[in-house]
Amino acid sequence: MSDWGRHTNVGYKKWKDTPVSAVTHRTGRDRLSSVSEGRCEDDEIYVHSVPTVLAQVEVEDGCQAVTPGCGRPSVDTFTVEDAVEVIGFGKFQWKLSMVTGMSWIADSMEMMILSILAPQLHCEWRLPSWQVALITSVVFIGMMLSSSLWGKVCDRYGRKTGLRLCMVWTLYYGFLSSFSPVYSWIIVLRGLMGFGIGGAPQSVTLYSEFLPVKSRATCIIATAVFWAIGAVFEVLLAILVMPSLGWRWLLALSTIPLWIFLASSFWLPESARFDVLTGNSEKALATLKRIASDNGAKLPKGKIVMHRQDDRGKITDLLAPEFRKTTLLLWVIWFANTFSYYGLVLLTTELFQAGDVCSVTNSKAKIEPSCSLECSYLTLDNYKDLLWTTLAEFPGLFFALWVVDRIGRRKSMALCFCMFSFSILPIYACIGRTALTVIIFTARAFITGGFQATIVYTPEVYPTATRAIGIGTSSGVARIGALLTPFVAQSAGCSGIHGFTH
């Protein structure tokens, strides 16, 4: 049924960290109950009071009659946001964390494998350095091309649908790439795998839309622990598999998290916010009842208010006047973040393989044109050092978790990026292997923390209708920075970061 309400003509506050805002729940007696609210998100949308028609779906036993003729709604109403706040964080969100976390593990393993696969194929297939770099860059090219597309799919057809589809795509081509007979095949198949994994960040969209505001930042950063677990697991898997079974088995076994995610994804519900936006309010209500049942809570009394919007998932919406500045700044932040993060990850193996270049003097240094054909397999010591630097993901996450709600999202990003810049500078000095490991560990911790603060911030600044495309385009721009890093790492590895050839 439809009743007259007084909501629409939506405007948006400027991009800033506000200390506290409130989302209100109007009852039949015009009583306003406040719910604690964090920064940004949908609830920072303010509403001008003009008449509009709102569709409502009744919750059983939730109606309360009020005195007619006084301009008030005839029944209590609530939004999806109100319901999520009232239900709170509980068993449902824990299960959702585990399922979406598997997509993070899969994404992390596919990224971490790049720093292991490239040196192996460099030696095994005697590839020049530019072809080695292309093995990694083609994955990021695929991600760059698909990120916005997956965001559009999620905004138009549902978060669950888009996420499952991209994971199926990634599994198929990721597993198939383990059978690559020649260089051209692995380039094509890894590029197609990258096209699929470009949709992995949409798990953040789905996850965040089920979280109450006060838990959002903590939970999103906490799920990033799955990324760290995936990176560490990939290195451990390489230590076990590479010496005896080789890179083909490593590629095949790295798809295990994808199998687990797809098997458990049948449990995933569609976002209630998305269902309301598409006019499927009955399904949204059923999802909210399911969450309330899992958490042992009750829904607010009354009818759910439906704000249907058919025009969704348009990139042009991100460049509308109220979002243009925010969008452009986020694109710069994502670009710089991924360039720094993946540059450090890929440079790590190059630096460890280089050995102690400080023993080389300027007079003895020579420029060798054959550098692009030189290669060396990763040793057990290389893998151990790689494991130590990968463990830096965990302190980086804990640091972000500690500061993001204390000083705000933007200040957290700025702090982490500055600390990363200072931490990385000693690499240009002549230092021993132990000191190098400590420096890379510290730098990776801070860039990881900055990355997580960015991931928390991005979905909060866009409304439901453009949230997925906002994350998708940001991720796509980020891959431009990422695809440049393999060539930078190869160049540094060939010429030596200190200016020497090794």
N, C-alpha and C positions, 0 to 999 in steps of 0.2 A: 504494500500500500504506500501511498505518498502523502505527506503532510507538509504544511508550510513551515519553514524554519527561517533562520536569519544567518546563514553562512554563505560565503563565496567571496568573489572579487579578491582573490588572494594576492598579497604582496609579500615581500621578503626583506628581512633586516639585512643590514650591511654585514660584511664578513668580519666578525670580531668575536673574541672569546668573552661571552657574557657570563657573569658569575653564576646566576641562577635564573631560570625562567619557570613558568608553570603551565601545565596543561590542565584545563578545567573540565569538569564533568557536570553538566547541567541537569538537574532533576526537575521533576514536575512542580516542585515548590520554589523553583529558582534558587535553590541552595547550591553554592559553588564549592566543590571539594577539590583541593589542590593536590597535585602529585609532584614530587620532586623531579626536576628536569635538569639535564646536562646541557652541554654546548651544542649549538647548531641543530641538525636534524629537522624532521618535519615540524616538530612542535615549536620551532622558532618562527614558523609561518604565522603571520598575524592576519586577522580577518576583518574586513570592513562589513558593517552590518547592512546588508541589503537583502530583500526577499528573494528566495530561490526555492525550487522544489527539491527536496531531499527524499530519496527512497529510504525506507526503513524496514528492517526485518525484526520481527518480534522474538524476544527471548521468552520462553515459557515461564509463566508465573512471575513475569517481571513488570507487568503493567500496573500503574497506579493512577487512578482517576484524579483529576484536578478540577478546580472550579472553572467552568467554561466562560468564555467571553472576556478573559483578561489578557489575551495575547500570548499565552504560554502554550507550549506543546501539550497535547493531550496525554502523552505518556513520557516516561523517562527515556533519554537517548544516550548513547555512548558511541565512541569511535573505536577502531581497532587499536589505536594507540592507548586509549583509556583502558581497554581490556587487558592489553599486554602489561601495562603498569600495575593494574590491580592483581592480576594472576601472579606476577613476579617471576623470579628465577627459581628453577627447581629441576626435577627429574627430567622433564622434557628437554630443557636446554642442555643438560649434561649429555643426553643421548644424541642430540643434534650436534654437539661439539665433537663427539666421537666420529660421526658419519662424515660431516664436512671436513673434519681433520684429516681423514684419509685422502681427500683430494689435495690437501696441502702437502702431505707426505709424498704423494705421487709427483706433484709439481716440483718439489724440492729435489727429489731423486733424479728427475729428468734434467734438471739444471746442473746438479752436482756432477753428473756423469760426463758433462762436457769437458771438465778439466782433467778427466781421466782418459776419456776416449781419444782425444786429439793427440797426446803424446804417443799413445800406443799405435795408432794408424800412421803417424808420422814415420815411425821406424818400420812397421810391418809392410807398408805399401810404398815406402821411400817417396813420400810426398814433399813437394816444396812448401815453404812456410805459408804462402798465400792460400794454397789448397787446404792446409791444416786449419787455418783461420776460418775458411769458408764452411768447414764442417760445423763449427759452432755458430757462425753468423747466420747460416741458413735457418737454424732453429728460431733465432730471434726475428728473422724476416717473416717467417710463418706466423709467429706470435703477433708481430706488428700489424700484419694484414688482417688478422682474424679478431683481434681484441674488440674493436668497435662492432664488428659483425655479431659476435657472441653477446655483447651488451644489448644490441638491438633485438636479437632473438629473445633474450631474457625479459626485456621490457614489453615485447609484443605477445610472446607466447608463454611466458612464465619462467620464473627463476629455476624451478626444478627441471623443467623440460630442457632449457638451455644447458644447464650444468650436466645433466645426464648425457645429452647428445655430444657435448665436447669431450667428455670422459670416454665414451665409446670410441669416438674418432681417435683420440690419443692412444688408447689401448691397441687398436687395430694396427695403426701405422708404427707405433713404438715397438710392438712385438715383431711386426714384419721386417723392421729395419735390422733385426738381429740376423736375418738371412741374406743380407746384402752381399752379392758376389764381387762387385767392383765399386770403385769410387763414385761413379755417377749414380749408382743405385742408392748408396747411402746418403748422398746429397739430397736426392728427391724424397726419399722416405723420411729422413730426419726433418726436412722442411715441412712435410705434411704432418708429422708428429707435432712440430711446433705450432702449426695452424690449429691443431686441436687444443693443445695445452694453453693457448692464448685465452681460453674461456675459464680457466681455473680460478681467477680472481672473483668470478661471480659467486663463488661459495661464500665470500664475505657479504655480498648483497643479501643472499638468502638468510644467512646466519644473523646478521645485524637486525633484520626486520622482525625477529622473534625475541629480541632482547629488550628488557626494561632499561630506561635511560641510565639509571644509576649503575647498572652492571655492564653497559655497552663497551666502554673503553677497556676495562679489565678483562672482559671475556674475549674480545677480538685479539688483544695482545696475547692472552693466555693460549688461544688456539694456534698462535704462531709458534708455540712450542712444538707443534706437529711438524712445522717446516724444519726446525732445528733437528728434530728426531730423524726426519727424512734425509737430511744432509749427512748426519753422522752414520746412519744406517747404510747409506750408499758407499761411504768410505770403508766401513767394516766389510761390506759385501765385496768390494773390490779387493781388499786384502785377502779374503778367502777364495775368491773365484779367479781373479786374473792370473795368478801364477800357474794354475793347473788347467783351468777350463777356457780361459781367454775372454776377449771382449764380447763375443757373440752371446755367451751365456750370461754375461753381466747385463747386456741389454734386455735379454728375455726375462731374467729374474727381477729386473727393476720394474716390471709391470705388475708385480704382485699387489701393491696397494690399489692399483686401478681395478683389479678383479674384486678385491674386498669392497671397495666403494660401490661398484655397480651391483654387487650382490646385496648390499645393505641399503641401496638407494630406494628400493621399493617402499621402505618405511618412511622416507622423506615426505613431508606434506608440502603443498604449495604455499607460498607466502600469503597469509590472510590479507595483507595490505594490497598485494597484487590482485587477489580475487575481488576485493571491494572495488578497486580501481577499474576492473573490467566488467563490473555489474553482477558478478557471481557472488552475491552477498550470502546466499544460503550455504555455499561451500565454505566461505570465510567463517561463518558462524559455527559450522561443524568443526572446522580446524581449531577455533578458539575453545570450543567445548572439550575437544580432545586434549588440548594443552592444559586446561583447567583441571581435567580429570587426572592427568599424569602428575600434576603438581599438587593435587589435593586442595585446590582453591575453587572459588566460585566466580562466575562472570558477574559483571555489574548488572543490575536489574534494568530492564527496559528494552529498547530496540536499537539495533546497530544502525548507525547512519552511513549511508552509501554515497560516496562522491565519485560517480562514474566519469571516466575520462578515456575517450576512444583514441585520441591523438597522442600517442606515446612513443618514446624511443627515438626522437629526432635529434640529430647532432646539432641542428641549428638552434634548438632550445638551449644548448649549453652556452651559446654565444649571444643569447638575449642580453639586453642591457644589465639586468640584475645579476647575471651570472658570468658575464664576459671576463671581468677582472679576475674573479676566483678561478675560472676555468684555465685561463692563460697562465696564471701563477702556478696552478697545480701541475700543468703540463711541464713547466720548467723544472719544478721540484722533482717530479717523477723521472724526468730525463736524467737530471744530475744524480739522482739517487741510484738508479740502476747502472749508470755508467760507472759510478764509484764502486758499487757493491760487486757487480760481475767482473769489473776490471781487477779488483783485488783478488777475487776468487780465482780467476784464470791466471793472474800474474803469480799467484802463490806457487804453483807447480813449476813455472818458469824460473822463479828465483831459487827454489830448492834444487832444481836440476843444474843451475848455473854454478853452484859450489861457491868456494871462497874466492871471489874475484879480486879481493883486496890484495892478494899476493901478486897480482899482475901489475907491473909498472907501466907508466906511459910510454917509456922507451921500448918496451917489449911488446906492447899492444900492436896488433896487426888487423887490418881490415881484410877479412876473407870473403870473397864473393860466393864461396860454396856454403855459406852459413845456412842457407835455406834448406840444404839437404842433410845437414848434421842432425843427429837425433840421439836420444838416450832413453831407454825404458825407465819407467818409474821404479825405484827400488823400495824395499821394505821401509827403509828410513824415510824416504819421501812420503810414503803412505802414512807413517806414524806422525810426521810433522804436519801433514795435511789434516789428519784427524785432530791434532791438538788445536790447530787454527780454526777448524770447523766447530769445535766445542765452544768457541767464542760466541756462537749464536745465543747460548743460554744466558750468560751475564748481560748481553745486549738486550735481550727480552726483559729480563728482570729490572734492568735500569729504566727501560721505557715504561714498564708497568709501574714503577715507583714515582716517576716524574710527571707522567702525562696528565694525571688528575690533580697534581699539586701546582704545577705552573702553567698548565694549558697545553693544547695540542701544538700550536704554532711555536711557542717558546721551547717546547720539547724538541721539535724538529730542528730549530736553529741551534740549540745547545749540542745536540748529537752531531750535526754536520760540522760545527766548529771544532769539536773535540776530535772528530775523525780527521779533519784537515791537519791539525797539529800532530796527531798520532802517526800519520803516514810520512811526515817529513824526514824522520831519521833513516828511512830506507835509502835515501840518497847518499848517506854517509857509509863509510867502510865499516861494517859491523860483522860480528861473527854469526854463525848459524843460530845459536841459542837466542841471541839478542834479536835477530831477524824474526824468529818464531814469536817472541814476546810482542814485538811491535805489530806484526800482522794480526796476532790475537787481539790486541787492544783496539786497533783500527777497525777490525771486523766487528767487534762488539758494538762500537759506537755507530757504525753505518747500519748495522742491523736494528739498533734501537731507533734510529731516525726513520728507517724504512717502515717500521711498525707504527710509529706515530703518524706517518703519512697515510698508512692504510686505515687507521682509525679515523682520521680526519676526513678523508675523501667522501665516504658514503654519508657523512653527517651534513655536508653542505648542500646536498641535492635532495629535492623532494622525491617521493616514490616513483612518479612518472618518468623521471630521467636519471634515477640513481644508477641503474645498471649500465646505461650508455655512458654516464659520467665516469664510472670506474673503468669501463671498457676502453674509452678513448684515452684516458690517462695512462692505462697500461700499454696501449698501442704506441703512444708517443714515447713512453719509457723504453720500448724495445728498440727505438732508433738509437738511443744511447747504448743499449746493450749490444747491438749488432756491431758497433764500432770497436768494442773492447777486445775481441780476439785479435784483430790486426794490430792494436796497440800493444797487447801482450806479446805477440810474436815479434814485433819490432823491438820491444824492450829486451826480449829473450835473445834475439840475434845480435843486437849491438851492445847489450849489457846495460843495465839501468845506470851504471856508473860511467858509461861511455866506453867500456872495453868490449872487445869481441871475445867470446868464449867458444 
